[in-house]
Amino acid sequence: MLSRSAIQASRAAFQRRGMAYKAPLRDMQFLLNEVNDSAAHYEKLKHSGGDEATPDVVDMILQESAKFSENELAPLNEASDRIGCKQTGPNTVITPPGFKDAYLNFVAGGWQGLSFPEKYGGQGLPNSLALFQSELTATANWTWTMFPGLSKGAINTLLAHGDELVSEKYLHKLISGEWTGTMCLTEPHCGSDLAQVSTKAEPIGNGKYKITGTKIFISCGEHDFTDNILHCVLARLPNAPAGIKGISLFSVPKFKVEDDGTLTSVLNGATIGRIEDKMGCHGSPTCEINFDGSIGELIGTENRGMNHMFTFINTSRMGTAIQGLAASEGSFQASLAYAKDRLAMRSLRGAQNPGGAADPIIVHAAVRQLLLFQKCISEGGRAMVYDSAYVGDLMADAAVSGDKALAKKHDERLAFLTPILKGFLTEVGLEAANMGIQVYGGHGYIKSNGVEQIVRDVRIASVWEGTTQIQALDLLGRKIMLQKLKPINEHCGGLYKQAWSSFTSPASTKYGSIRSHAAQLAKVSAQWHATTYRIAAKAGSNKDAIGVASVPYLMFAGYVSLAEQWLKMESVAAKALEKNPTGPDADFYLGKIEAANFYFENVLPRTKGLLPQMTAPIASVMNMKVESFAPTQ
Amino acid sequence: MLSRSAIQASRAAFQRRGMAYKAPLRDMQFLLNEVNDSAAHYEKLKHSGGDEATPDVVDMILQESAKFSENELAPLNEASDRIGCKQTGPNTVITPPGFKDAYLNFVAGGWQGLSFPEKYGGQGLPNSLALFQSELTATANWTWTMFPGLSKGAINTLLAHGDELVSEKYLHKLISGEWTGTMCLTEPHCGSDLAQVSTKAEPIGNGKYKITGTKIFISCGEHDFTDNILHCVLARLPNAPAGIKGISLFSVPKFKVEDDGTLTSVLNGATIGRIEDKMGCHGSPTCEINFDGSIGELIGTENRGMNHMFTFINTSRMGTAIQGLAASEGSFQASLAYAKDRLAMRSLRGAQNPGGAADPIIVHAAVRQLLLFQKCISEGGRAMVYDSAYVGDLMADAAVSGDKALAKKHDERLAFLTPILKGFLTEVGLEAANMGIQVYGGHGYIKSNGVEQIVRDVRIASVWEGTTQIQALDLLGRKIMLQKLKPINEHCGGLYKQAWSSFTSPASTKYGSIRSHAAQLAKVSAQWHATTYRIAAKAGSNKDAIGVASVPYLMFAGYVSLAEQWLKMESVAAKALEKNPTGPDADFYLGKIEAANFYFENVLPRTKGLLPQMTAPIASVMNMKVESFAPTQ
C-alpha cells in the first residue's frame, strides 16, 4: 500500500495534470431548481419522514458531496487503476491505497444512509438526492463508488422483501455503512441466464439454510473496508421447480451474525477462489466466491428469488446508467481542458491565435464535434437520470403513504425507463469516453493521462447488469409488447404534449431553434410510436421481428429521450436569457442553447439511420446458416 | 523472458481456449481468383522483375504465411500483452517472449523482402501479395507485425527518395531484415502538427549532418531483434524556412555505419529516454528517443522532408487500415466460436437446442447482428484493402516501366482511397472489436479470454498516422476540394457503372437481392456525389463547411465503399451458386449472399443518419463560445 505521503504526491501529480475533477454543481442546480421545481417536489415528499429536503439541505448535500468527490476520491483514481486489488488469502483482499480511509470518512459522515428510512438509522431523504450524490462520486472514482453502490442494492432488496427478523439483523449495519453488501447471481456456466443457477440451499431448521455452490463476477465480494459483508445469494431449494421459478434468495454473511445482530468472529464458509484480472475497474475486486455450507436466511418468499433480486438488479441498472453518464462527464472535463490548451494546426478560417505556434485545437470543427457530443451526453444524460429519479421518489412516496395504485403506476413507468437509461447511456457513455482519447491524440493512449482509463472502466457498463442486447429485449419485448403497447402509447403521448408546449411557448419566438427542435421531437416521437406498431404487427407472425428490432429500437428510444431533455433545457435557458441576456449566467445558458442546436442538427439525425434497421427484413439477420458464418474456419 | 517450455505451455493454453487463429485463406483466394483475376493481374506485372506471381507461387506464399501466423505468431500474442517490453538501459529494450525468434524465422524465410526489388535482395513480387501476408500476421499478432511493418515504410521511403549512396548503404540490410527501420516525426509539443518540429540538423560536410532533438511515440524505436536500427528523422536545417516547408528528412542509424555499409560498434548518440505505458500494444515499445549530435545523411532534397516522409506515412496508413480489418477478423473468429458454444436463454422461436440447458447464443437475433457486422467489416474491409493494393501494384508497375502519366493517375487514385481505408476501417474495426466483448458478455472483460486485448490494441489505430479527424480533412479538403472535385467525379462514375452492371447482370434475375442492392449502391453514390457539390458550394463562403462535414463525409464514403465490395462479392457468389448450388463451397457462397443482405439492410442505412450531419448548419458546430462549453468548471 502507498504511504500517506505517497498518496499526497499522487494527489499533487493529479492536480498538475490539470485533470482535477470539478463537480458540475451549477448544472445540477439548473436541473433541480430551474428545469424542475425541486422545492415543490421535495415539499410533497415531506411526510415520508426523515430530514426535510429544503433547498438549504439539498445545497449542503451537493456541496459536501462535491468536496468529498473532488478532494478525497478523484485523487485516488489513477493509483487504483495502476495498483488494483490484491488477494492475500481466502478471505483477505487489499483494496487500493486510500480507498478504505475514504470509505470510513464516507461512513462517518452518515452518507450511506442518506435516502434510507430513519427506522434503520438512515436520514430518510429522497432517493433522487442520493443519485445526484452517486454521480459525483462515480465521476471522481467509479470503482470506489461501487462499494457503497452495491450496499444500496442489498438495502433496497431487504427493505422490499426481507422479513422483520432479517431486516433488523442486517439493515442497521448496512445503512450505517458498517457492513457492505453484494449480489451473488452468476455462476461459471450461466452468465445472464439465471434459469441455469445450480447453487443449492438446504433447510436446516430455525429458518436457516445451508448454501453450497460457486458464484462468479461478484463485485466487491471481499475487501478490507468493514468487519462484515452481507452476500445476497440466489440458490435452489430441494425439489424446487426447474428454471427461473425455482430460485430463492438468501442472506449469507461473511462472518456469522447472531439473530440479534451481534457480529461473531466465526467465518461462514464463504471463501474467495480468485479475483479476476480485468480490462479495467481494477479498483473493485471481482470475486469468485465458493459457498461451502454457508448458513443463511431466506429473503422473501421461497422460489420468488428472481422477482426479489430484481429490486437489486434495478438499483444496479440505474447505477450503471450513471456509470455511463459519469464516464462521459469525466472524459468531457479532461478533453475540454486539453482542447483549450493544446496547440495544433490553424483554423480553416485563418489563425485564431496568431501569436502562438498554432491554434488551440478547440477551434477545429472536428474537435468541437467531439466535445459537443460529450457535453450533450453528459448534461442530457444527467437530465434523463434525474427525471427518472423523481419518478422513483414519487413511487417510494406513494408506497409509504399506502397508495398502491399510484405506486404501481410510477413503478411501471420506471420499469419502462430503466432499460433505456441503462442500455442507451452506457453505449453513448462509452462512445463519449472514447472521444476523450481522440481529443488527446496519441497522448490519450498513454495511461498516465487518464482518459484511456475511463474507457477501460466504462467498457463493462454495457455488459453487466444485463447487456445492451438484454436491455433492448427487456424494453421492446417485456416492457412494451407484453404490456400490449400501453407504455409506449402513454410515453409518446407525453412527448407530443411536451413538443407542442415548447412549440407554442413564448420563448420560441425569440429563439427560433426551439420551434424547429420541438417539431423534430414531435416527428421522431411519432416515428418511434408508429414503428412500434409496425414491429408488433410483424411479430404477430414471427417473434424474431422483436429480436431484430430490439437494439436499434433501444438506441432510437435513447436519442428521442435525449431530445426530450435538450428541448426542455434549452426552453428554460431561453427564458432565462430573455429575462437577463447579460447576467453572470449568460454563458451557461448560451451553452445550453448551442448544445441543443448541436444535438438536434448533428446527433438526433442518427435516428434516420436507425429507423430502417428497426424494420429490417427478419431474413437479413436470421437466414444465415451457422455453417455459413465462416465455413472454412 | 519465458523459457521455451513456458512458451509451449502458453501455446497449449491458447489452443485450449479455442482461440486458435485460422487464416482466412479461402476468402483471400475468393478475392484473388474469383472477384479479381489475379492470374491476369500478376501476368501484367511480370516484366517488373523478381519472382513470377503465378497462381502456384501465390498459393505457396499464402499457405506459408498462414502457417507462420497460426503456429508461430498467434500463440505469442497474449503473453506479449501481459509481459510487454522492458527497457533495461539507454539502448536496450527487451521484447516479449518469443518475438525475437519469430522475427529471425521470418527473416530467414526471406519474407521481409517479398515485394521489394531484386536489386537490393528482394523477391520483386507485387505489393498486393505482401499486404495479404501482412493481414495474416497482423490478425495473429498485431504488435509483432509492427516491426517488419515499420521497416517496410523505411524501405519504401529510401526507394522513392534516397540517393544511390544512402540506398546502397541501408537498403540491403533493411530488405533482408537484418536491420529494422523507424519513423521519427512527432515531438513532445507537436503531435500531428509537424510544422512545429524543432529537432535540428547541422551540416558537418561530406554529406553528413548532426541531428539533435527529442522525438516521441517512436514505435519499435529500440528492441533486441537486430544488430542495428535505421531511424528516419524529420529535422530542420539551419536557416530553413519556418513551418512545414523547412523540414528535411535524415537517415540516422542506431550504430554508426561505414559508407560501404559496414556496421561498426559505435553508438550514434540516439538514446531511449523512456518507453511509454500504454492502453494496449504492449508488445511494441513506444520510445522517446533523444538524438544528441547523432550523425545522419539527408534523404532526398533539403526542405522536402515532409513530402518524402509521406511515402512512409502512406505505407503506415495502409498498414493501419489493415490493423482495423485485422482486429475485426480476430474478434469475429473468437466471437463466432464462443457464440456457437455458449448456451444461454431460448430462441424467441422456441427451443433450438431442446436437449441442452439452453440454446447456443448464436440463435439470438441481437447476437447474430454483432457477428454479422463483424463478418461484413472483416470480409468487406479485406476486399477494400486488396482493391487498393491492386491500384498500388499498377502504380509501381507503371513507374518501373517509365509511364509517368499512368503512374501519376494510379498514385492519385491511391491518394484518394487511402484516407477512406485508414479512417473508416479503423473506426469500424474498433466497433467490430468492441462487439467481441459484447458477445462474450462478462467473460469478454476478463483479460485471459483475449477479446478485450483486441480492443485495447486497436484503439490507437484511429489516432496514429493521423487521427480519423485528420484523415477526414485530408479526404474532403485536400483530396477532393483542392482537386476541384475531379476525384469524386471519377470515383462516383465508377460506382454508377458497377451498380448498373450488377443491376443488369444475369445472376440478378435469380438472386433478386442483387438488383435491390445495386439500386441502393447507385442511390448512396449519387447522394455522396451530390452532397460533395453542396459542401463545395457552402465552403465557397465559409471554409468551416469542410471541417463540419468532414468526419461524417469520411464515414459515408466508407459505407459506400463497403457496399461496392459487398455487391461485387455477392454477384460473384451468386454466379458460382447458379453453376453449382450444392457443391462443397455452397456454404461459403451462401455466407456471402446472406452477409450482403445483412449489410445492405442493416449497416448501409447508417448513411441516412450521416447525410444530414454532412450538411448540418455550420453554426451548430462553430457557434459555441469557448466559455460556454462548461462555464462553471
Interface residues (C-beta under 8 A of the other chain):
Chain A: K22 P24 L25 R26 D27 T186 H189 C190 G191 S192 D193 A195 Q196 F217 E276 D277 K278 M279 G280 C281 F332 Q333 L336 K340 R342 L343 A344 M345 L348 R349 A357 A358 I362 H364 A365 A366 V367 R368 Q369 L370 L371 L372 K375 L430 N434 I437 Q438 G441 G442 H443 G444 Y445 I446 K447 S448 E452 V455 R456 R459 I460 S462 V463 W464 T467 T468 Q469 A472 L473 G477 N542 K543 D544 I546 G547 V548 S550 V551 D585 D587 F588 L590 G591 E594 A595 N597 F598 F600 E601 N602 P605 R606 T607 K608 G609 L610 L611 P612 Q613 A616 P617 A619 S620 V621 M622 N623 M624 K625 V626 E627 S628 F629 A630 P631 T632 Q633
Chain B: K22 P24 L25 R26 D27 T186 H189 C190 G191 S192 D193 A195 Q196 F217 E276 D277 K278 M279 G280 C281 F332 Q333 L336 K340 R342 L343 A344 M345 L348 R349 A357 A358 I362 H364 A365 A366 V367 R368 Q369 L370 L371 L372 K375 L430 N434 I437 Q438 G441 G442 H443 G444 Y445 I446 K447 S448 E452 V455 R456 R459 I460 S462 V463 W464 T467 T468 Q469 A472 L473 G477 N542 K543 D544 I546 G547 V548 S550 V551 D585 D587 F588 L590 G591 E594 A595 N597 F598 F600 E601 N602 P605 R606 T607 K608 G609 L610 L611 P612 Q613 A616 P617 A619 S620 V621 M622 N623 M624 K625 V626 E627 S628 F629 A630 P631 T632 Q633
